[in-house]
């Protein structure tokens, strides 16, 4: 049976720094203990289009340098299989000591692990398990929070519109099995826990794109204007759905009371939080884990390098993904979450004011 470890919250203060890219961008090497890094590792994000992946990368860079005197080379998988494999080959050529990888293509991930391992480089994966469980893995616990969002969304809709049926539209990443397990499936189950008659009107691949999700939602709402709950598989897709609703004169609440629909996203990024706490926007729920995912990936890479973690054995490190919504989470709690996870230095209240205009 796979070993599962729950990562406890760490309280290290993070120092501001940039991300070290392998494509020639400048990097500040000052401050290395002994004049040089003790370790050099690689981190491949799924796509830098998402604020979530940007934040995880920055956390890994900062935590790696502060905790382990480690240099992290960050590469963008661009949401494409060929770009991800090119990034793996790039890191192998640079002879990094370990690699962390996030990609939804489970077969590709297994191939990448084996390719790196053949060159003596251990790898850790995150969020989406590889097709063969042959290496350590970091797993955010998203199911409970996704279900909670579905329950809250349905409760708030029916409170404002008693006697109606919850009609749900979803945007996902192409019905990946694990996304169904952690996000879309639990969310819809949460809705049905409140409204057993709820129906899933449609579920389409928003491709992690705000623009694509906007287009798909526009079409869905024109075909079925009675859709009243929308779930985006990440915040970018949820925000795309909000844009579509607004174009159709929807996307509205009255001080948190749903008028046209309730929208949920996932990742708990700054843009989503600004809408969640805007009392008149219908985007009202999200959840996420950033810092603890990054810390676990970095800890695992160093553990494999130093021999404390077996790089050839599947062991799952689990981290909590916290749910936020307008009705049950305060803006001060969200502010602190963004500071800790997204290294946000601004004011969420100011962002909400901008979003409310």
Secondary structure, 3 states (H helix, E strand, C coil): CCEEEECCCCCCCCCCCCCEECCCCCCCCCCCHHHCCCEEEEEEECCCCCHHHHHHHHHHHHHHHHHHCEEEEEEECCCCHHHHHHHHHHHHHCCCCEEEECCCCHHHHHHHHHHHHHCCCEEEEECCCCCCCCCCEEEEECHHHHHHHHHHHHHHHHHHCCCCCCEEEEEECCCCHHHHHHHHHHHHHHHHHHCCCCEEEEEEECCCCHHHHHHHHHHHHHHCCCCCEEEECCHHHHHHHHHHHHHCCCCEEECCEECCCEEECCCCCHHHHHHHCCCCECEEEEEECCHHHHHHHHHHHHHHHHCCCCCCCCEEEEEECEEEECCCCCHHHHHHHHHHHCCCCCCHHHHHHHHHC
